[in-house]
Amino acid sequence: MSLALDPLLAALKAAGEDTRLRILALVSRSDLTVTDLTDILGQSQPRISRHVKLLFEAGLVERHREGAWVFYALSRGGERGKLVDAILATLDPNDRLVARDRIRLDGVRTQRSAVAQAYFKGVAENWSRIRSLHIAEADVEVAIRNALGNQRFAMHIDVGTGTGRMLELMADRTERGIGVDFSHDMLAVARSGLDRPGLAHLSVRHGDITSLPVPDQSADLVTVHQVLHFLDDPMPALAECGRVLKPGGTLLVVDFAPHDHEFLREAHAHRRLGFAPDQMQAWFAAAGLEAASFTALAPAEGVTLGLTVSLWLARRTGANLSSIGVAA
Ligand SMILES: C[S@@+](CC[C@H](N)C(=O)[O-])C[C@H]1O[C@@H](n2cnc3c(N)ncnc32)[C@H](O)[C@@H]1O
């Protein structure tokens, strides 16, 4: 690692202030907006904006604009990424302020999760109808089956299963399928839908995408269909998918390509406005997953909001997750 004197001093000066160091510690745990940081740190928005701007200019954080929101994340890779990793590795996680910020971050996440759960409580009964307003569902389902080929899977985990549609779609190719969702109302709809002849090998369980009620390396197939855009930070969820997959197991993520339908945040509890392929690939790599294929399905005329649906296929590598720096 080497940086010339001036850029190194600029980076150290940017990190060398208490609020900015705390911001670095926070964005190392989750992608956050200025509003999130304002809530967590209890300082005014202009102050936080100024600190974040300095960190960005020093190359210590990256920013991703999505519609009206800008998310900040820790710089990954490069000399500045290594520098900021080294600084944070030296920071005592039990320091009073750092620990308090972490608790507040958890509080912000819990609050968001409650907003999303309230949304799904309201829509559970009508979810199948809402689903088809967004996308040409049948085309996506054909593409999913094609992407997965003719392989049979001993254990399929469907994360954010909703009404259990992905379990049903793959039912003829799975020995056992378990859907996990954090909404009791969605699970109630799924249970009644799956209570049909021929589907006895499918079941659902309550759980969060970041702590699945499933043992390590137990799944051959994990599907995450239209779930990641409800999360502020998909990285911990993808790491959790990596944890439950057997080495060589398959992850299928289906979600929107980047778009600017801001109203989906207000009206449908979306947090992220789609994902770019390079962003998803970087998360896969950090979660011990190897990208295998990518398909973009352009919107069918008259059916959708003009949203492109992306399918990402990845395989769990044989690497031990702790050795590549991802909390399992
Ligand atoms: C848009 S629905 C998709 C449901 C299903 N995958 C489908 O395509 O029909 C998103 C689902 O993810 C669930 N969900 C959102 N955030 C979650 C979380 N943190 N943990 C578990 N489930 C979550 C919601 O309850 C909801 O059922």
The ligand as a MOL file (V3000), in Angstrom:
LIG
                    3D

  0  0  0     0  0            999 V3000
M  V30 BEGIN CTAB
M  V30 COUNTS 27 29 0 0 0
M  V30 BEGIN ATOM
M  V30 1 C -42.1120 -8.2220 -2.9710 0
M  V30 2 S -42.4070 -9.5120 -1.8900 0 CHG=1
M  V30 3 C -41.8200 -10.8680 -2.8490 0
M  V30 4 C -42.3940 -12.1580 -2.3630 0
M  V30 5 C -41.9720 -13.3480 -3.2410 0
M  V30 6 N -40.5340 -13.5400 -3.2450 0
M  V30 7 C -42.5610 -13.1560 -4.6070 0
M  V30 8 O -41.8160 -12.7930 -5.4930 0
M  V30 9 O -43.7620 -13.2940 -4.7520 0 CHG=-1
M  V30 10 C -41.1230 -9.2870 -0.7270 0
M  V30 11 C -41.2210 -10.2230 0.4480 0
M  V30 12 O -40.0260 -10.0930 1.2030 0
M  V30 13 C -40.3750 -10.1240 2.5640 0
M  V30 14 N -39.3170 -9.4360 3.2850 0
M  V30 15 C -38.9530 -8.1270 3.1660 0
M  V30 16 N -37.9290 -7.8700 3.9920 0
M  V30 17 C -37.6340 -9.0330 4.6360 0
M  V30 18 C -36.6810 -9.3960 5.6160 0
M  V30 19 N -35.8180 -8.5050 6.1170 0
M  V30 20 N -36.6380 -10.6810 6.0460 0
M  V30 21 C -37.5300 -11.5970 5.5560 0
M  V30 22 N -38.4760 -11.2990 4.6350 0
M  V30 23 C -38.5270 -10.0360 4.1860 0
M  V30 24 C -41.7200 -9.4320 2.6510 0
M  V30 25 O -42.4270 -9.7710 3.8060 0
M  V30 26 C -42.3810 -9.9440 1.3920 0
M  V30 27 O -43.1050 -11.1070 1.6040 0
M  V30 END ATOM
M  V30 BEGIN BOND
M  V30 1 1 1 2
M  V30 2 1 2 3
M  V30 3 1 2 10
M  V30 4 1 3 4
M  V30 5 1 4 5
M  V30 6 1 5 6
M  V30 7 1 5 7
M  V30 8 2 7 8
M  V30 9 1 7 9
M  V30 10 1 10 11
M  V30 11 1 11 12
M  V30 12 1 11 26
M  V30 13 1 12 13
M  V30 14 1 13 14
M  V30 15 1 13 24
M  V30 16 1 14 15
M  V30 17 1 14 23
M  V30 18 2 15 16
M  V30 19 1 16 17
M  V30 20 1 17 18
M  V30 21 2 17 23
M  V30 22 1 18 19
M  V30 23 2 18 20
M  V30 24 1 20 21
M  V30 25 2 21 22
M  V30 26 1 22 23
M  V30 27 1 24 25
M  V30 28 1 24 26
M  V30 29 1 26 27
M  V30 END BOND
M  V30 END CTAB
M  END
